[in-house]
Amino acid sequence: MMPLRRSAVSAAFGASALLFPLATVAQMGSGDGFLFGAPHGSVTLRGGFARPSAGSDVFSFVQQHLTLSRGDFAGGSFSTDVAINLSERLALEVGTGYSGRSVPSVYRDWVDNKDQEIAQTTALRRMPLTVGVRYYLSPTGRSISRLAWVPTRVATYVAGGAGGTWYSFRQSGDFVDYQTLDVFGTTLKSSSWAPTAYGAVGVDYSMSARTGLVAEARYDHAKARMSRDFSKFDRIDLSGLAATVGLTIRYYYSGHQIDDITRRI
């Protein structure tokens, strides 16, 4: 595994590791349909569909010569967010995710000397790691006493932030040398980190004081340099839209529970 990929995976698992102590605490400090005070944050797991913009020249090149289209790179998307409430409507969120797809193809206009198709596989993978803020357009709940907090059934929010995206663009199979017209087998790959900015809109639907469903639409903007195998191309476009749904768990803790979280982490 390449060093860049190791660091990306380590960062993703590091953020996801926060899920376990916080999810445990979320089961504590709550009553029947309410929390003993406003929640301190939430942990969210989502899955859905991501469609890369695929707008740079490397995508144009492979679409021109291979049986690929821009939509072929759309595929599954998974993400994890850990939010810390800063006020009633504002939260700091740290998130990581993964999306990717491998697509088989052949040359549109070329066959080998045996009249066989020249086949290869192209894979694009993206893994963002971001920090941002989430702002709810309406109150997320209300206090009905000094000790009880009840969530609002539906709350909408907007979010935005920045970070980095690790990507891998890989082609493996047979290719045509346009100077000699020879067919050769190889693997071409490029990977690195790219600065990233994102914006999102979402809806929280509370099923209980502790849990809820969340639906989110998010746009990431990112471009990265390509490695030596693709050095003749401009920056690769890693931007794209994602639509996901998932489960959110609110957590609430007291002073002695903070000490417990610190020991677990």
C-alpha positions in Angstrom: 0.0 0.0 0.0 1.4 3.4 -0.9 2.3 5.9 1.9 -0.3 8.4 0.8 -3.0 5.7 0.8 -1.9 4.6 4.3 -2.2 8.1 5.6 -5.7 8.6 4.1 -7.0 5.3 5.5 -5.4 6.1 8.9 -7.1 9.5 9.0 -10.5 8.0 8.1 -10.2 5.3 10.8 -9.0 7.9 13.3 -12.1 10.0 12.8 -14.4 6.9 12.8 -12.8 5.7 16.1 -14.6 8.6 17.8 -17.9 6.8 17.1 -17.5 4.1 19.8 -17.1 6.2 23.0 -19.6 8.8 21.8 -22.2 6.2 20.8 -21.8 4.5 24.1 -22.3 7.8 26.0 -25.4 8.5 23.8 -27.1 5.5 25.4 -26.5 7.1 28.8 -27.9 10.3 30.2 -31.2 10.0 28.4 -34.8 9.3 29.5 -37.9 8.1 27.9 -38.3 10.5 24.9 -36.0 13.2 26.2 -32.4 13.9 27.2 -31.2 15.2 30.6 -30.2 18.5 28.9 -29.5 19.6 25.4 -27.2 17.2 23.5 -23.5 18.0 23.2 -23.3 16.7 19.6 -24.0 13.8 17.3 -22.4 11.0 15.4 -23.8 10.3 11.9 -23.3 7.3 9.5 -24.6 7.8 5.9 -24.6 5.9 2.7 -25.8 6.8 -0.8 -24.7 7.8 -4.3 -21.9 10.1 -5.5 -21.4 11.5 -9.0 -18.0 13.0 -9.9 -18.0 16.0 -12.2 -15.2 14.3 -14.2 -14.6 17.6 -16.0 -10.8 17.7 -16.6 -8.8 16.7 -19.7 -7.8 13.2 -18.4 -11.5 12.3 -18.3 -12.1 13.9 -21.7 -9.2 11.8 -23.1 -10.4 8.5 -21.8 -14.0 9.2 -22.9 -12.8 10.0 -26.4 -10.7 6.9 -26.9 -12.3 4.4 -24.6 -15.9 3.2 -24.3 -16.4 5.4 -21.2 -18.8 8.2 -20.4 -18.7 10.8 -17.6 -21.6 9.1 -15.7 -19.7 5.8 -15.6 -17.6 7.0 -12.6 -20.7 7.5 -10.4 -21.1 5.0 -7.7 -21.6 4.3 -4.0 -20.7 6.7 -1.3 -20.2 6.3 2.5 -19.4 8.9 5.1 -19.0 9.5 8.8 -19.5 12.8 10.7 -18.8 13.7 14.3 -20.4 17.0 15.4 -19.8 19.1 18.5 -22.6 21.6 19.3 -21.3 25.1 19.7 -24.7 26.6 20.4 -28.4 25.7 19.9 -28.1 25.9 16.1 -24.4 25.8 15.3 -22.1 22.8 15.4 -18.6 22.0 14.5 -18.3 18.9 12.3 -15.4 16.6 11.4 -16.1 14.2 8.5 -14.6 11.6 6.4 -16.0 9.5 3.5 -15.3 7.2 0.6 -16.6 6.9 -2.9 -15.3 5.0 -5.9 -15.9 2.8 -8.9 -14.0 0.5 -11.3 -15.3 0.5 -14.9 -14.3 -1.9 -17.7 -13.8 -0.5 -21.2 -12.3 -1.2 -24.6 -10.9 1.1 -27.3 -13.6 2.7 -29.5 -11.6 2.6 -32.8 -8.8 0.1 -32.3 -8.5 -3.7 -32.1 -5.3 -5.8 -31.8 -3.6 -7.8 -34.6 -6.0 -10.7 -33.9 -9.0 -8.6 -34.4 -9.7 -8.7 -30.6 -10.9 -5.8 -28.5 -8.3 -4.0 -26.5 -9.6 -4.0 -23.0 -8.7 -2.2 -19.7 -10.3 -1.2 -16.4 -10.4 2.4 -15.1 -10.9 3.1 -11.4 -11.5 6.4 -9.6 -11.5 6.5 -5.7 -11.9 9.6 -3.5 -11.6 9.9 0.3 -12.3 13.4 1.7 -11.3 14.4 5.3 -12.9 17.8 6.2 -13.7 20.1 9.1 -16.6 22.5 8.9 -19.7 24.0 10.5 -23.3 23.1 10.4 -26.0 25.7 11.0 -29.7 24.7 11.6 -32.3 27.0 10.2 -34.7 26.3 13.1 -34.2 25.1 16.7 -33.3 21.5 17.0 -35.2 21.0 20.2 -36.6 22.7 23.3 -36.1 22.4 27.0 -39.3 21.6 29.0 -37.6 21.9 32.4 -34.2 22.4 33.8 -33.4 18.8 33.1 -35.4 17.6 30.1 -34.7 18.4 26.4 -37.1 17.2 23.6 -35.9 17.2 20.0 -37.8 18.9 17.1 -39.3 16.4 14.8 -37.8 17.9 11.6 -34.8 20.3 11.4 -33.1 21.5 8.3 -29.5 22.7 8.1 -26.8 24.1 5.8 -23.1 23.2 6.2 -19.7 24.1 4.7 -16.0 23.7 5.4 -12.7 22.7 4.0 -10.0 20.0 4.2 -8.3 17.5 1.9 -9.2 14.7 -0.4 -7.0 11.7 -1.1 -7.7 10.2 -4.6 -6.5 7.3 -6.7 -6.9 7.2 -10.5 -5.8 3.8 -11.9 -5.9 2.2 -15.3 -4.9 -1.5 -15.8 -5.0 -3.6 -19.0 -3.9 -3.2 -22.6 -3.2 0.1 -24.3 -2.2 1.4 -27.8 1.1 3.3 -28.3 -0.1 6.0 -30.8 3.4 6.5 -32.1 4.2 2.8 -33.0 0.6 1.5 -32.9 1.9 -1.4 -30.7 -0.4 -2.8 -28.1 1.1 -3.2 -24.6 -0.1 -4.2 -21.2 0.6 -2.1 -18.1 -0.9 -0.4 -15.1 -1.0 3.4 -15.0 -1.8 5.2 -11.7 -1.9 8.5 -10.0 -2.7 9.4 -6.4 -2.2 12.3 -4.0 -4.0 14.8 -1.7 -6.0 17.8 -2.9 -7.3 20.9 -1.1 -11.0 20.6 -0.8 -14.0 22.9 0.0 -17.6 21.7 0.4 -21.1 22.9 0.9 -24.2 20.8 2.0 -27.9 21.0 2.8 -29.6 18.4 4.9 -32.7 17.4 6.9 -32.7 15.7 10.4 -35.8 13.6 11.2 -35.9 12.7 14.9 -37.1 9.2 15.8 -36.3 9.6 19.5 -34.3 11.9 21.7 -31.2 9.9 20.9 -31.6 8.8 17.3 -32.8 10.2 14.0 -32.6 9.9 10.3 -30.6 12.3 8.2 -30.7 13.0 4.4 -28.0 15.3 2.9 -26.9 16.6 -0.5 -23.3 17.7 -0.7 -21.0 19.2 -3.2 -17.2 18.9 -3.0 -14.8 21.0 -5.0 -11.2 19.7 -5.4 -8.5 19.5 -8.1 -5.2 17.7 -7.7 -1.9 17.3 -9.6 -1.5 14.0 -11.5 1.5 11.7 -10.9 4.2 10.8 -13.4 2.1 8.3 -15.4 -0.3 11.1 -16.3 2.1 14.0 -16.2 1.0 15.4 -19.6 -2.5 16.1 -18.2 -3.7 19.1 -16.2 -5.1 18.8 -12.7 -7.6 16.0 -12.3 -11.1 17.2 -11.4 -12.2 15.5 -8.1 -15.3 17.7 -7.6 -18.8 16.1 -7.5 -22.2 15.8 -5.9 -23.3 13.2 -3.3 -26.7 12.3 -2.0 -26.8 10.2 1.2 -29.1 9.1 3.9 -28.3 7.5 7.3 -28.6 7.3 11.0 -27.6 10.0 13.5 -27.0 9.4 17.3 -27.0 12.3 19.7 -24.8 12.2 22.7 -25.0 13.9 26.1 -22.4 13.7 28.8 -21.7 14.9 32.3 -18.4 15.7 33.9 -17.5 12.2 34.9 -18.4 10.9 31.4 -15.9 13.3 29.9 -13.2 11.6 31.8 -14.5 8.2 30.6 -14.4 9.4 26.9 -10.8 10.6 27.4 -9.8 7.2 28.6 -11.5 5.4 25.8 -9.9 7.6 23.1 
